[in-house]
Amino acid sequence: MEAKYLLKVYEREKALRIPKEAKTELKGLPVGRKLMAKMKREVVYCPLRRKEVPFLVCFTCPNFISRVRGEIRCAGLPLTS
């Protein structure tokens, strides 16, 4: 799959609110508490939603391809919801 967007990951002092459906999708991941707390403070400007979203929401998006060195590769396909 080819990336349409390359997005930068930014860290904030306070975490944005993460929806319950994204939290339930992340339950099975083998991630430590410290790393999860750090990822909750990371945000990405989503060109599809046209606003800042928490990285964990971006991670659960079907358009998410990969994250390498603070950059997210996004497929950029239209969102259904």
mmJSON file of the N, C-alpha and C atoms, coordinates in Angstrom:
{"data_MODEL":{"atom_site":{
"group_PDB":["ATOM","ATOM","ATOM","ATOM","ATOM","ATOM","ATOM","ATOM","ATOM","ATOM","ATOM","ATOM","ATOM","ATOM","ATOM","ATOM","ATOM","ATOM","ATOM","ATOM","ATOM","ATOM","ATOM","ATOM","ATOM","ATOM","ATOM","ATOM","ATOM","ATOM","ATOM","ATOM","ATOM","ATOM","ATOM","ATOM","ATOM","ATOM","ATOM","ATOM","ATOM","ATOM","ATOM","ATOM","ATOM","ATOM","ATOM","ATOM","ATOM","ATOM","ATOM","ATOM","ATOM","ATOM","ATOM","ATOM","ATOM","ATOM","ATOM","ATOM","ATOM","ATOM","ATOM","ATOM","ATOM","ATOM","ATOM","ATOM","ATOM","ATOM","ATOM","ATOM","ATOM","ATOM","ATOM","ATOM","ATOM","ATOM","ATOM","ATOM","ATOM","ATOM","ATOM","ATOM","ATOM","ATOM","ATOM","ATOM","ATOM","ATOM","ATOM","ATOM","ATOM","ATOM","ATOM","ATOM","ATOM","ATOM","ATOM","ATOM","ATOM","ATOM","ATOM","ATOM","ATOM","ATOM","ATOM","ATOM","ATOM","ATOM","ATOM","ATOM","ATOM","ATOM","ATOM","ATOM","ATOM","ATOM","ATOM","ATOM","ATOM","ATOM","ATOM","ATOM","ATOM","ATOM","ATOM","ATOM","ATOM","ATOM","ATOM","ATOM","ATOM","ATOM","ATOM","ATOM","ATOM","ATOM","ATOM","ATOM","ATOM","ATOM","ATOM","ATOM","ATOM","ATOM","ATOM","ATOM","ATOM","ATOM","ATOM","ATOM","ATOM","ATOM","ATOM","ATOM","ATOM","ATOM","ATOM","ATOM","ATOM","ATOM","ATOM","ATOM","ATOM","ATOM","ATOM","ATOM","ATOM","ATOM","ATOM","ATOM","ATOM","ATOM","ATOM","ATOM","ATOM","ATOM","ATOM","ATOM","ATOM","ATOM","ATOM","ATOM","ATOM","ATOM","ATOM","ATOM","ATOM","ATOM","ATOM","ATOM","ATOM","ATOM","ATOM","ATOM","ATOM","ATOM","ATOM","ATOM","ATOM","ATOM","ATOM","ATOM","ATOM","ATOM","ATOM","ATOM","ATOM","ATOM","ATOM","ATOM","ATOM","ATOM","ATOM","ATOM","ATOM","ATOM","ATOM","ATOM","ATOM","ATOM","ATOM","ATOM","ATOM","ATOM","ATOM","ATOM","ATOM","ATOM","ATOM","ATOM","ATOM","ATOM","ATOM","ATOM","ATOM","ATOM","ATOM","ATOM","ATOM","ATOM","ATOM"],
"id":[1,2,3,4,5,6,7,8,9,10,11,12,13,14,15,16,17,18,19,20,21,22,23,24,25,26,27,28,29,30,31,32,33,34,35,36,37,38,39,40,41,42,43,44,45,46,47,48,49,50,51,52,53,54,55,56,57,58,59,60,61,62,63,64,65,66,67,68,69,70,71,72,73,74,75,76,77,78,79,80,81,82,83,84,85,86,87,88,89,90,91,92,93,94,95,96,97,98,99,100,101,102,103,104,105,106,107,108,109,110,111,112,113,114,115,116,117,118,119,120,121,122,123,124,125,126,127,128,129,130,131,132,133,134,135,136,137,138,139,140,141,142,143,144,145,146,147,148,149,150,151,152,153,154,155,156,157,158,159,160,161,162,163,164,165,166,167,168,169,170,171,172,173,174,175,176,177,178,179,180,181,182,183,184,185,186,187,188,189,190,191,192,193,194,195,196,197,198,199,200,201,202,203,204,205,206,207,208,209,210,211,212,213,214,215,216,217,218,219,220,221,222,223,224,225,226,227,228,229,230,231,232,233,234,235,236,237,238,239,240,241,242,243],
"type_symbol":["N","C","C","N","C","C","N","C","C","N","C","C","N","C","C","N","C","C","N","C","C","N","C","C","N","C","C","N","C","C","N","C","C","N","C","C","N","C","C","N","C","C","N","C","C","N","C","C","N","C","C","N","C","C","N","C","C","N","C","C","N","C","C","N","C","C","N","C","C","N","C","C","N","C","C","N","C","C","N","C","C","N","C","C","N","C","C","N","C","C","N","C","C","N","C","C","N","C","C","N","C","C","N","C","C","N","C","C","N","C","C","N","C","C","N","C","C","N","C","C","N","C","C","N","C","C","N","C","C","N","C","C","N","C","C","N","C","C","N","C","C","N","C","C","N","C","C","N","C","C","N","C","C","N","C","C","N","C","C","N","C","C","N","C","C","N","C","C","N","C","C","N","C","C","N","C","C","N","C","C","N","C","C","N","C","C","N","C","C","N","C","C","N","C","C","N","C","C","N","C","C","N","C","C","N","C","C","N","C","C","N","C","C","N","C","C","N","C","C","N","C","C","N","C","C","N","C","C","N","C","C","N","C","C","N","C","C","N","C","C","N","C","C"],
"label_atom_id":["N","CA","C","N","CA","C","N","CA","C","N","CA","C","N","CA","C","N","CA","C","N","CA","C","N","CA","C","N","CA","C","N","CA","C","N","CA","C","N","CA","C","N","CA","C","N","CA","C","N","CA","C","N","CA","C","N","CA","C","N","CA","C","N","CA","C","N","CA","C","N","CA","C","N","CA","C","N","CA","C","N","CA","C","N","CA","C","N","CA","C","N","CA","C","N","CA","C","N","CA","C","N","CA","C","N","CA","C","N","CA","C","N","CA","C","N","CA","C","N","CA","C","N","CA","C","N","CA","C","N","CA","C","N","CA","C","N","CA","C","N","CA","C","N","CA","C","N","CA","C","N","CA","C","N","CA","C","N","CA","C","N","CA","C","N","CA","C","N","CA","C","N","CA","C","N","CA","C","N","CA","C","N","CA","C","N","CA","C","N","CA","C","N","CA","C","N","CA","C","N","CA","C","N","CA","C","N","CA","C","N","CA","C","N","CA","C","N","CA","C","N","CA","C","N","CA","C","N","CA","C","N","CA","C","N","CA","C","N","CA","C","N","CA","C","N","CA","C","N","CA","C","N","CA","C","N","CA","C","N","CA","C","N","CA","C","N","CA","C","N","CA","C","N","CA","C","N","CA","C","N","CA","C"],
"label_alt_id":[null,null,null,null,null,null,null,null,null,null,null,null,null,null,null,null,null,null,null,null,null,null,null,null,null,null,null,null,null,null,null,null,null,null,null,null,null,null,null,null,null,null,null,null,null,null,null,null,null,null,null,null,null,null,null,null,null,null,null,null,null,null,null,null,null,null,null,null,null,null,null,null,null,null,null,null,null,null,null,null,null,null,null,null,null,null,null,null,null,null,null,null,null,null,null,null,null,null,null,null,null,null,null,null,null,null,null,null,null,null,null,null,null,null,null,null,null,null,null,null,null,null,null,null,null,null,null,null,null,null,null,null,null,null,null,null,null,null,null,null,null,null,null,null,null,null,null,null,null,null,null,null,null,null,null,null,null,null,null,null,null,null,null,null,null,null,null,null,null,null,null,null,null,null,null,null,null,null,null,null,null,null,null,null,null,null,null,null,null,null,null,null,null,null,null,null,null,null,null,null,null,null,null,null,null,null,null,null,null,null,null,null,null,null,null,null,null,null,null,null,null,null,null,null,null,null,null,null,null,null,null,null,null,null,null,null,null,null,null,null,null,null,null],
"label_comp_id":["MET","MET","MET","GLU","GLU","GLU","ALA","ALA","ALA","LYS","LYS","LYS","TYR","TYR","TYR","LEU","LEU","LEU","LEU","LEU","LEU","LYS","LYS","LYS","VAL","VAL","VAL","TYR","TYR","TYR","GLU","GLU","GLU","ARG","ARG","ARG","GLU","GLU","GLU","LYS","LYS","LYS","ALA","ALA","ALA","LEU","LEU","LEU","ARG","ARG","ARG","ILE","ILE","ILE","PRO","PRO","PRO","LYS","LYS","LYS","GLU","GLU","GLU","ALA","ALA","ALA","LYS","LYS","LYS","THR","THR","THR","GLU","GLU","GLU","LEU","LEU","LEU","LYS","LYS","LYS","GLY","GLY","GLY","LEU","LEU","LEU","PRO","PRO","PRO","VAL","VAL","VAL","GLY","GLY","GLY","ARG","ARG","ARG","LYS","LYS","LYS","LEU","LEU","LEU","MET","MET","MET","ALA","ALA","ALA","LYS","LYS","LYS","MET","MET","MET","LYS","LYS","LYS","ARG","ARG","ARG","GLU","GLU","GLU","VAL","VAL","VAL","VAL","VAL","VAL","TYR","TYR","TYR","CYS","CYS","CYS","PRO","PRO","PRO","LEU","LEU","LEU","ARG","ARG","ARG","ARG","ARG","ARG","LYS","LYS","LYS","GLU","GLU","GLU","VAL","VAL","VAL","PRO","PRO","PRO","PHE","PHE","PHE","LEU","LEU","LEU","VAL","VAL","VAL","CYS","CYS","CYS","PHE","PHE","PHE","THR","THR","THR","CYS","CYS","CYS","PRO","PRO","PRO","ASN","ASN","ASN","PHE","PHE","PHE","ILE","ILE","ILE","SER","SER","SER","ARG","ARG","ARG","VAL","VAL","VAL","ARG","ARG","ARG","GLY","GLY","GLY","GLU","GLU","GLU","ILE","ILE","ILE","ARG","ARG","ARG","CYS","CYS","CYS","ALA","ALA","ALA","GLY","GLY","GLY","LEU","LEU","LEU","PRO","PRO","PRO","LEU","LEU","LEU","THR","THR","THR","SER","SER","SER"],
"label_asym_id":["A","A","A","A","A","A","A","A","A","A","A","A","A","A","A","A","A","A","A","A","A","A","A","A","A","A","A","A","A","A","A","A","A","A","A","A","A","A","A","A","A","A","A","A","A","A","A","A","A","A","A","A","A","A","A","A","A","A","A","A","A","A","A","A","A","A","A","A","A","A","A","A","A","A","A","A","A","A","A","A","A","A","A","A","A","A","A","A","A","A","A","A","A","A","A","A","A","A","A","A","A","A","A","A","A","A","A","A","A","A","A","A","A","A","A","A","A","A","A","A","A","A","A","A","A","A","A","A","A","A","A","A","A","A","A","A","A","A","A","A","A","A","A","A","A","A","A","A","A","A","A","A","A","A","A","A","A","A","A","A","A","A","A","A","A","A","A","A","A","A","A","A","A","A","A","A","A","A","A","A","A","A","A","A","A","A","A","A","A","A","A","A","A","A","A","A","A","A","A","A","A","A","A","A","A","A","A","A","A","A","A","A","A","A","A","A","A","A","A","A","A","A","A","A","A","A","A","A","A","A","A","A","A","A","A","A","A","A","A","A","A","A","A"],
"label_entity_id":["1","1","1","1","1","1","1","1","1","1","1","1","1","1","1","1","1","1","1","1","1","1","1","1","1","1","1","1","1","1","1","1","1","1","1","1","1","1","1","1","1","1","1","1","1","1","1","1","1","1","1","1","1","1","1","1","1","1","1","1","1","1","1","1","1","1","1","1","1","1","1","1","1","1","1","1","1","1","1","1","1","1","1","1","1","1","1","1","1","1","1","1","1","1","1","1","1","1","1","1","1","1","1","1","1","1","1","1","1","1","1","1","1","1","1","1","1","1","1","1","1","1","1","1","1","1","1","1","1","1","1","1","1","1","1","1","1","1","1","1","1","1","1","1","1","1","1","1","1","1","1","1","1","1","1","1","1","1","1","1","1","1","1","1","1","1","1","1","1","1","1","1","1","1","1","1","1","1","1","1","1","1","1","1","1","1","1","1","1","1","1","1","1","1","1","1","1","1","1","1","1","1","1","1","1","1","1","1","1","1","1","1","1","1","1","1","1","1","1","1","1","1","1","1","1","1","1","1","1","1","1","1","1","1","1","1","1","1","1","1","1","1","1"],
"label_seq_id":[1,1,1,2,2,2,3,3,3,4,4,4,5,5,5,6,6,6,7,7,7,8,8,8,9,9,9,10,10,10,11,11,11,12,12,12,13,13,13,14,14,14,15,15,15,16,16,16,17,17,17,18,18,18,19,19,19,20,20,20,21,21,21,22,22,22,23,23,23,24,24,24,25,25,25,26,26,26,27,27,27,28,28,28,29,29,29,30,30,30,31,31,31,32,32,32,33,33,33,34,34,34,35,35,35,36,36,36,37,37,37,38,38,38,39,39,39,40,40,40,41,41,41,42,42,42,43,43,43,44,44,44,45,45,45,46,46,46,47,47,47,48,48,48,49,49,49,50,50,50,51,51,51,52,52,52,53,53,53,54,54,54,55,55,55,56,56,56,57,57,57,58,58,58,59,59,59,60,60,60,61,61,61,62,62,62,63,63,63,64,64,64,65,65,65,66,66,66,67,67,67,68,68,68,69,69,69,70,70,70,71,71,71,72,72,72,73,73,73,74,74,74,75,75,75,76,76,76,77,77,77,78,78,78,79,79,79,80,80,80,81,81,81],
"pdbx_PDB_ins_code":[null,null,null,null,null,null,null,null,null,null,null,null,null,null,null,null,null,null,null,null,null,null,null,null,null,null,null,null,null,null,null,null,null,null,null,null,null,null,null,null,null,null,null,null,null,null,null,null,null,null,null,null,null,null,null,null,null,null,null,null,null,null,null,null,null,null,null,null,null,null,null,null,null,null,null,null,null,null,null,null,null,null,null,null,null,null,null,null,null,null,null,null,null,null,null,null,null,null,null,null,null,null,null,null,null,null,null,null,null,null,null,null,null,null,null,null,null,null,null,null,null,null,null,null,null,null,null,null,null,null,null,null,null,null,null,null,null,null,null,null,null,null,null,null,null,null,null,null,null,null,null,null,null,null,null,null,null,null,null,null,null,null,null,null,null,null,null,null,null,null,null,null,null,null,null,null,null,null,null,null,null,null,null,null,null,null,null,null,null,null,null,null,null,null,null,null,null,null,null,null,null,null,null,null,null,null,null,null,null,null,null,null,null,null,null,null,null,null,null,null,null,null,null,null,null,null,null,null,null,null,null,null,null,null,null,null,null,null,null,null,null,null,null],
"Cartn_x":[0.847,0.0,0.892,0.545,1.34,0.762,1.65,1.23,0.898,-0.257,-0.655,-0.181,-0.155,0.253,1.378,2.302,3.322,3.032,2.708,2.281,3.311,3.551,4.461,3.715,4.402,3.842,4.368,3.467,3.826,3.453,4.214,3.893,3.336,2.278,1.652,1.871,1.657,1.783,0.594,-0.601,-1.808,-2.339,-2.844,-3.373,-4.744,-5.036,-6.384,-7.23,-8.528,-9.441,-9.472,-9.374,-9.38,-10.742,-11.431,-12.746,-12.675,-13.784,-13.833,-13.567,-14.079,-13.867,-12.39,-11.631,-10.188,-9.486,-9.951,-9.356,-9.572,-10.758,-11.033,-10.194,-9.899,-9.052,-7.605,-7.193,-5.806,-5.582,-6.625,-6.511,-5.496,-5.442,-4.604,-3.145,-2.757,-1.381,-0.41,0.732,1.733,2.61,2.018,2.723,2.754,3.901,4.047,3.29,3.115,2.363,3.042,4.364,5.079,4.959,5.122,5.011,3.591,2.599,1.203,0.89,1.415,1.199,1.84,2.999,3.663,2.859,2.361,1.595,0.267,-0.285,-1.536,-1.333,-0.102,0.193,0.597,0.744,1.151,-0.071,0.06,-1.035,-0.527,-1.472,-1.2,-2.283,-1.904,-2.936,-3.433,-4.693,-5.286,-5.874,-5.361,-5.907,-7.297,-7.678,-9.003,-10.072,-9.739,-10.694,-10.543,-9.459,-9.126,-9.041,-8.413,-8.191,-7.107,-6.651,-5.675,-6.379,-5.765,-6.298,-5.169,-5.497,-4.464,-3.849,-2.573,-1.893,-2.594,-3.106,-3.752,-5.009,-5.691,-6.853,-6.365,-5.29,-4.695,-4.208,-3.649,-3.132,-4.24,-5.423,-6.541,-7.305,-6.964,-7.625,-7.248,-8.189,-7.864,-6.853,-6.659,-5.7,-4.265,-4.063,-2.726,-1.905,-0.72,0.173,1.316,2.08,3.205,3.647,4.495,5.101,6.597,7.375,8.825,9.427,10.196,10.935,10.068,8.945,8.091,7.256,7.199,6.363,5.388,4.163,3.126,2.812,2.708,2.318,0.826,0.076,-1.379,-1.803,-2.721,-3.192,-4.051,-4.769,-5.56,-6.867,-7.345,-8.623,-9.775,-10.927,-12.053,-12.504,-12.863,-13.338,-14.825,-15.254,-16.667,-17.507,-16.871,-17.65,-17.133],
"Cartn_y":[-1.178,0.0,1.241,2.177,3.39,4.506,5.285,6.368,7.619,8.185,9.436,10.622,10.439,11.501,11.025,11.925,11.726,12.751,12.283,13.161,13.169,14.337,14.469,14.199,13.553,13.291,14.367,15.01,16.044,15.586,16.057,15.71,16.938,16.735,17.806,17.534,18.564,18.379,17.605,17.916,17.221,16.351,15.216,14.272,14.709,14.409,14.604,13.398,13.571,12.489,11.422,10.17,9.046,8.352,8.171,7.522,6.078,5.609,4.255,3.173,3.357,2.316,2.156,3.254,3.16,2.461,2.734,2.094,0.585,0.149,-1.287,-2.001,-1.335,-1.938,-2.08,-1.24,-1.244,-2.18,-2.79,-3.623,-4.754,-5.429,-6.605,-6.328,-5.067,-4.758,-4.979,-5.597,-5.8,-4.556,-3.486,-2.215,-1.886,-1.423,-1.068,0.198,0.402,1.575,2.882,2.955,4.2,4.564,3.59,3.85,4.247,3.588,3.93,5.351,5.731,7.088,8.119,7.801,8.717,8.839,7.718,7.745,8.477,8.52,9.248,10.749,11.238,12.668,13.061,12.106,12.403,12.678,13.69,14.064,14.154,14.051,14.117,14.978,15.828,16.556,15.641,15.249,14.323,15.126,14.93,15.664,15.184,13.991,13.471,14.024,14.145,14.699,16.211,16.748,18.18,18.722,17.943,18.388,17.529,17.968,17.189,16.001,14.841,13.642,12.984,12.278,11.55,10.467,10.19,9.176,7.828,7.492,6.19,6.055,7.16,7.134,6.925,7.591,7.429,5.99,5.412,4.048,3.037,3.292,2.369,2.633,3.681,4.039,3.032,2.691,1.758,2.316,3.629,4.252,4.22,3.866,3.827,2.736,3.105,2.128,1.797,2.828,2.595,3.897,3.743,4.898,4.636,5.562,5.435,6.785,6.81,8.002,9.258,9.146,10.314,10.729,9.901,10.186,9.034,9.402,8.405,8.388,7.204,7.036,6.683,7.514,7.383,7.104,6.142,5.786,6.892,7.65,8.777,8.388,7.191,6.773,7.428,7.648,8.277,7.459,8.15,7.509,7.236,6.093,5.747,6.353,6.624,7.199,8.539],
"Cartn_z":[0.0,0.0,0.0,-0.829,-0.959,-0.084,0.524,1.407,0.594,0.878,0.238,1.082,2.408,3.323,4.232,4.525,5.556,6.639,7.832,8.918,10.038,10.628,11.76,13.057,13.997,15.32,16.265,16.999,17.965,19.361,20.351,21.733,22.435,23.201,23.977,25.452,26.261,27.711,28.259,27.763,28.217,27.094,27.466,26.484,25.992,24.727,24.193,24.592,24.579,24.966,23.874,24.302,23.373,23.47,22.335,22.359,22.861,23.42,23.989,22.949,21.725,20.713,20.353,20.383,20.128,21.293,22.521,23.697,23.679,23.27,23.249,22.195,21.08,20.05,20.514,21.462,21.934,23.116,23.644,24.845,24.704,23.575,23.424,23.095,22.93,22.555,23.714,23.439,24.495,24.67,25.214,25.396,26.879,27.356,28.757,29.115,30.427,30.902,30.528,30.662,30.363,28.886,28.023,26.59,26.216,26.803,26.528,27.01,28.17,28.686,27.762,27.206,26.275,24.988,24.472,23.226,23.386,24.591,24.825,24.675,24.895,24.769,23.35,22.458,21.087,20.222,19.354,18.46,17.025,16.097,14.667,14.044,13.077,12.336,11.224,11.306,10.34,9.17,7.95,6.798,6.392,6.792,6.448,7.383,8.656,9.632,9.773,9.246,9.288,10.716,11.602,12.971,13.612,14.781,15.536,16.182,16.075,16.712,17.502,18.59,19.329,18.439,18.652,17.853,17.962,19.129,19.305,18.451,18.193,17.295,15.861,15.505,14.178,13.983,15.031,14.973,14.698,15.208,15.006,13.709,12.992,11.739,10.643,9.756,8.67,7.668,7.635,6.724,7.244,8.506,9.092,8.418,7.917,7.296,8.252,8.66,9.563,10.206,11.219,11.889,11.952,11.395,11.393,11.749,12.829,13.258,13.342,13.988,14.208,13.021,11.986,10.826,10.61,10.294,10.051,8.565,8.035,6.643,6.624,5.89,5.842,4.41,4.222,2.884,2.277,3.097,2.603,1.927,2.165,1.595,2.357,1.737,2.43,3.637,4.72,5.927,5.808,6.325,6.234,7.348,8.506,9.615,10.026],
"occupancy":[1.0,1.0,1.0,1.0,1.0,1.0,1.0,1.0,1.0,1.0,1.0,1.0,1.0,1.0,1.0,1.0,1.0,1.0,1.0,1.0,1.0,1.0,1.0,1.0,1.0,1.0,1.0,1.0,1.0,1.0,1.0,1.0,1.0,1.0,1.0,1.0,1.0,1.0,1.0,1.0,1.0,1.0,1.0,1.0,1.0,1.0,1.0,1.0,1.0,1.0,1.0,1.0,1.0,1.0,1.0,1.0,1.0,1.0,1.0,1.0,1.0,1.0,1.0,1.0,1.0,1.0,1.0,1.0,1.0,1.0,1.0,1.0,1.0,1.0,1.0,1.0,1.0,1.0,1.0,1.0,1.0,1.0,1.0,1.0,1.0,1.0,1.0,1.0,1.0,1.0,1.0,1.0,1.0,1.0,1.0,1.0,1.0,1.0,1.0,1.0,1.0,1.0,1.0,1.0,1.0,1.0,1.0,1.0,1.0,1.0,1.0,1.0,1.0,1.0,1.0,1.0,1.0,1.0,1.0,1.0,1.0,1.0,1.0,1.0,1.0,1.0,1.0,1.0,1.0,1.0,1.0,1.0,1.0,1.0,1.0,1.0,1.0,1.0,1.0,1.0,1.0,1.0,1.0,1.0,1.0,1.0,1.0,1.0,1.0,1.0,1.0,1.0,1.0,1.0,1.0,1.0,1.0,1.0,1.0,1.0,1.0,1.0,1.0,1.0,1.0,1.0,1.0,1.0,1.0,1.0,1.0,1.0,1.0,1.0,1.0,1.0,1.0,1.0,1.0,1.0,1.0,1.0,1.0,1.0,1.0,1.0,1.0,1.0,1.0,1.0,1.0,1.0,1.0,1.0,1.0,1.0,1.0,1.0,1.0,1.0,1.0,1.0,1.0,1.0,1.0,1.0,1.0,1.0,1.0,1.0,1.0,1.0,1.0,1.0,1.0,1.0,1.0,1.0,1.0,1.0,1.0,1.0,1.0,1.0,1.0,1.0,1.0,1.0,1.0,1.0,1.0,1.0,1.0,1.0,1.0,1.0,1.0,1.0,1.0,1.0,1.0,1.0,1.0],
"B_iso_or_equiv":[0.0,0.0,0.0,0.0,0.0,0.0,0.0,0.0,0.0,0.0,0.0,0.0,0.0,0.0,0.0,0.0,0.0,0.0,0.0,0.0,0.0,0.0,0.0,0.0,0.0,0.0,0.0,0.0,0.0,0.0,0.0,0.0,0.0,0.0,0.0,0.0,0.0,0.0,0.0,0.0,0.0,0.0,0.0,0.0,0.0,0.0,0.0,0.0,0.0,0.0,0.0,0.0,0.0,0.0,0.0,0.0,0.0,0.0,0.0,0.0,0.0,0.0,0.0,0.0,0.0,0.0,0.0,0.0,0.0,0.0,0.0,0.0,0.0,0.0,0.0,0.0,0.0,0.0,0.0,0.0,0.0,0.0,0.0,0.0,0.0,0.0,0.0,0.0,0.0,0.0,0.0,0.0,0.0,0.0,0.0,0.0,0.0,0.0,0.0,0.0,0.0,0.0,0.0,0.0,0.0,0.0,0.0,0.0,0.0,0.0,0.0,0.0,0.0,0.0,0.0,0.0,0.0,0.0,0.0,0.0,0.0,0.0,0.0,0.0,0.0,0.0,0.0,0.0,0.0,0.0,0.0,0.0,0.0,0.0,0.0,0.0,0.0,0.0,0.0,0.0,0.0,0.0,0.0,0.0,0.0,0.0,0.0,0.0,0.0,0.0,0.0,0.0,0.0,0.0,0.0,0.0,0.0,0.0,0.0,0.0,0.0,0.0,0.0,0.0,0.0,0.0,0.0,0.0,0.0,0.0,0.0,0.0,0.0,0.0,0.0,0.0,0.0,0.0,0.0,0.0,0.0,0.0,0.0,0.0,0.0,0.0,0.0,0.0,0.0,0.0,0.0,0.0,0.0,0.0,0.0,0.0,0.0,0.0,0.0,0.0,0.0,0.0,0.0,0.0,0.0,0.0,0.0,0.0,0.0,0.0,0.0,0.0,0.0,0.0,0.0,0.0,0.0,0.0,0.0,0.0,0.0,0.0,0.0,0.0,0.0,0.0,0.0,0.0,0.0,0.0,0.0,0.0,0.0,0.0,0.0,0.0,0.0,0.0,0.0,0.0,0.0,0.0,0.0],
"pdbx_formal_charge":[null,null,null,null,null,null,null,null,null,null,null,null,null,null,null,null,null,null,null,null,null,null,null,null,null,null,null,null,null,null,null,null,null,null,null,null,null,null,null,null,null,null,null,null,null,null,null,null,null,null,null,null,null,null,null,null,null,null,null,null,null,null,null,null,null,null,null,null,null,null,null,null,null,null,null,null,null,null,null,null,null,null,null,null,null,null,null,null,null,null,null,null,null,null,null,null,null,null,null,null,null,null,null,null,null,null,null,null,null,null,null,null,null,null,null,null,null,null,null,null,null,null,null,null,null,null,null,null,null,null,null,null,null,null,null,null,null,null,null,null,null,null,null,null,null,null,null,null,null,null,null,null,null,null,null,null,null,null,null,null,null,null,null,null,null,null,null,null,null,null,null,null,null,null,null,null,null,null,null,null,null,null,null,null,null,null,null,null,null,null,null,null,null,null,null,null,null,null,null,null,null,null,null,null,null,null,null,null,null,null,null,null,null,null,null,null,null,null,null,null,null,null,null,null,null,null,null,null,null,null,null,null,null,null,null,null,null,null,null,null,null,null,null],
"auth_seq_id":[1,1,1,2,2,2,3,3,3,4,4,4,5,5,5,6,6,6,7,7,7,8,8,8,9,9,9,10,10,10,11,11,11,12,12,12,13,13,13,14,14,14,15,15,15,16,16,16,17,17,17,18,18,18,19,19,19,20,20,20,21,21,21,22,22,22,23,23,23,24,24,24,25,25,25,26,26,26,27,27,27,28,28,28,29,29,29,30,30,30,31,31,31,32,32,32,33,33,33,34,34,34,35,35,35,36,36,36,37,37,37,38,38,38,39,39,39,40,40,40,41,41,41,42,42,42,43,43,43,44,44,44,45,45,45,46,46,46,47,47,47,48,48,48,49,49,49,50,50,50,51,51,51,52,52,52,53,53,53,54,54,54,55,55,55,56,56,56,57,57,57,58,58,58,59,59,59,60,60,60,61,61,61,62,62,62,63,63,63,64,64,64,65,65,65,66,66,66,67,67,67,68,68,68,69,69,69,70,70,70,71,71,71,72,72,72,73,73,73,74,74,74,75,75,75,76,76,76,77,77,77,78,78,78,79,79,79,80,80,80,81,81,81],
"auth_comp_id":["MET","MET","MET","GLU","GLU","GLU","ALA","ALA","ALA","LYS","LYS","LYS","TYR","TYR","TYR","LEU","LEU","LEU","LEU","LEU","LEU","LYS","LYS","LYS","VAL","VAL","VAL","TYR","TYR","TYR","GLU","GLU","GLU","ARG","ARG","ARG","GLU","GLU","GLU","LYS","LYS","LYS","ALA","ALA","ALA","LEU","LEU","LEU","ARG","ARG","ARG","ILE","ILE","ILE","PRO","PRO","PRO","LYS","LYS","LYS","GLU","GLU","GLU","ALA","ALA","ALA","LYS","LYS","LYS","THR","THR","THR","GLU","GLU","GLU","LEU","LEU","LEU","LYS","LYS","LYS","GLY","GLY","GLY","LEU","LEU","LEU","PRO","PRO","PRO","VAL","VAL","VAL","GLY","GLY","GLY","ARG","ARG","ARG","LYS","LYS","LYS","LEU","LEU","LEU","MET","MET","MET","ALA","ALA","ALA","LYS","LYS","LYS","MET","MET","MET","LYS","LYS","LYS","ARG","ARG","ARG","GLU","GLU","GLU","VAL","VAL","VAL","VAL","VAL","VAL","TYR","TYR","TYR","CYS","CYS","CYS","PRO","PRO","PRO","LEU","LEU","LEU","ARG","ARG","ARG","ARG","ARG","ARG","LYS","LYS","LYS","GLU","GLU","GLU","VAL","VAL","VAL","PRO","PRO","PRO","PHE","PHE","PHE","LEU","LEU","LEU","VAL","VAL","VAL","CYS","CYS","CYS","PHE","PHE","PHE","THR","THR","THR","CYS","CYS","CYS","PRO","PRO","PRO","ASN","ASN","ASN","PHE","PHE","PHE","ILE","ILE","ILE","SER","SER","SER","ARG","ARG","ARG","VAL","VAL","VAL","ARG","ARG","ARG","GLY","GLY","GLY","GLU","GLU","GLU","ILE","ILE","ILE","ARG","ARG","ARG","CYS","CYS","CYS","ALA","ALA","ALA","GLY","GLY","GLY","LEU","LEU","LEU","PRO","PRO","PRO","LEU","LEU","LEU","THR","THR","THR","SER","SER","SER"],
"auth_asym_id":["A","A","A","A","A","A","A","A","A","A","A","A","A","A","A","A","A","A","A","A","A","A","A","A","A","A","A","A","A","A","A","A","A","A","A","A","A","A","A","A","A","A","A","A","A","A","A","A","A","A","A","A","A","A","A","A","A","A","A","A","A","A","A","A","A","A","A","A","A","A","A","A","A","A","A","A","A","A","A","A","A","A","A","A","A","A","A","A","A","A","A","A","A","A","A","A","A","A","A","A","A","A","A","A","A","A","A","A","A","A","A","A","A","A","A","A","A","A","A","A","A","A","A","A","A","A","A","A","A","A","A","A","A","A","A","A","A","A","A","A","A","A","A","A","A","A","A","A","A","A","A","A","A","A","A","A","A","A","A","A","A","A","A","A","A","A","A","A","A","A","A","A","A","A","A","A","A","A","A","A","A","A","A","A","A","A","A","A","A","A","A","A","A","A","A","A","A","A","A","A","A","A","A","A","A","A","A","A","A","A","A","A","A","A","A","A","A","A","A","A","A","A","A","A","A","A","A","A","A","A","A","A","A","A","A","A","A","A","A","A","A","A","A"],
"auth_atom_id":["N","CA","C","N","CA","C","N","CA","C","N","CA","C","N","CA","C","N","CA","C","N","CA","C","N","CA","C","N","CA","C","N","CA","C","N","CA","C","N","CA","C","N","CA","C","N","CA","C","N","CA","C","N","CA","C","N","CA","C","N","CA","C","N","CA","C","N","CA","C","N","CA","C","N","CA","C","N","CA","C","N","CA","C","N","CA","C","N","CA","C","N","CA","C","N","CA","C","N","CA","C","N","CA","C","N","CA","C","N","CA","C","N","CA","C","N","CA","C","N","CA","C","N","CA","C","N","CA","C","N","CA","C","N","CA","C","N","CA","C","N","CA","C","N","CA","C","N","CA","C","N","CA","C","N","CA","C","N","CA","C","N","CA","C","N","CA","C","N","CA","C","N","CA","C","N","CA","C","N","CA","C","N","CA","C","N","CA","C","N","CA","C","N","CA","C","N","CA","C","N","CA","C","N","CA","C","N","CA","C","N","CA","C","N","CA","C","N","CA","C","N","CA","C","N","CA","C","N","CA","C","N","CA","C","N","CA","C","N","CA","C","N","CA","C","N","CA","C","N","CA","C","N","CA","C","N","CA","C","N","CA","C","N","CA","C","N","CA","C","N","CA","C","N","CA","C","N","CA","C","N","CA","C"],
"pdbx_PDB_model_num":[1,1,1,1,1,1,1,1,1,1,1,1,1,1,1,1,1,1,1,1,1,1,1,1,1,1,1,1,1,1,1,1,1,1,1,1,1,1,1,1,1,1,1,1,1,1,1,1,1,1,1,1,1,1,1,1,1,1,1,1,1,1,1,1,1,1,1,1,1,1,1,1,1,1,1,1,1,1,1,1,1,1,1,1,1,1,1,1,1,1,1,1,1,1,1,1,1,1,1,1,1,1,1,1,1,1,1,1,1,1,1,1,1,1,1,1,1,1,1,1,1,1,1,1,1,1,1,1,1,1,1,1,1,1,1,1,1,1,1,1,1,1,1,1,1,1,1,1,1,1,1,1,1,1,1,1,1,1,1,1,1,1,1,1,1,1,1,1,1,1,1,1,1,1,1,1,1,1,1,1,1,1,1,1,1,1,1,1,1,1,1,1,1,1,1,1,1,1,1,1,1,1,1,1,1,1,1,1,1,1,1,1,1,1,1,1,1,1,1,1,1,1,1,1,1,1,1,1,1,1,1,1,1,1,1,1,1,1,1,1,1,1,1]
}}}
